[in-house]
Amino acid sequence: MRLDQFLQKTLGVSRQDARSILKSKKVVVNEEVVKQAKHQLDLSQDRVFYCDDELVYQEFFYFMLNKPKGFVSSHTHDGGTPIYDLLEDYSFVGLHCAGRLDVDTTGLVLVTNDGQWSHRVAHPNQNCFKRYLVTLAEDITSSSIQQLEEGAELHEGKALPAKVEVISPQQIYLEISEGKFHQVKRMLKAVGNEVVELHRDRIGNINLGDLAEGDYRELTDAEIEEFLS
């Protein structure tokens, strides 16, 4: 790994900041001051210090991101801008989404380079509920709520039972434990309604909170550990 990339990962700084740190002559690799950003590290042997503190390489990264409209959850443009452009300082660590959102859906996306962790988040067997704020074209009916809570009929079979909380006649919270293609939109269509706006604000016990649209932050240890057990 390049030394500037190592500093990015261990210090949580941008590439530009990492190079500025190197110019300060405060980075020591195996007892020698190194200033070259392209210096290659052998992570199994080399020891790196910054201001006399040893830097420990972290293999995995875990982020939450508040996805704006017009961004896609893939690395290709695919009709929108990849969300990874918002995490460009971490482009070298091989990030992917633990459960995607459609281009016109906003809100909470979990991003990591830990494949086993993202599998636990996304797999229906984990019974991890995701909550969506759904704005509807028509008033929600008691019959529609019952169908959603019992499992809406989709073309591939019945969806798992959902949880519904009515906010107003045309706005509900919908919680589902699956992640099928366009699932929320298809569920509402199956009960005779249409989704106008869709926003995800919670995955398991991880809440989007007041994270601004387009911003991201690292997950806390407690948030990460929820899907490690």
Buried (B, 14 or more C-beta within 10 A) or exposed (E): BBBBBBBBBBEEBBBEBBBEBBEEEEBBBEEEEBBEBEBEBEEEEBEBBBEEEEBEEEEEBBBBBBBBBEBBBBBEEEEBBBBBEBBEBBBBBEBBBBBBBBBBBBBBBBBBBBEEBBEBBBBEEEEBBBBBBBBBEEEBEEEBBEBBEEBBEBEEEEBBBBEBEEEEEBBBBBBBBBBBEEBBBBBBBBBEBEBEBBBBBBBBEBBBEEBEEEEBEEBEEEBBEBBEE
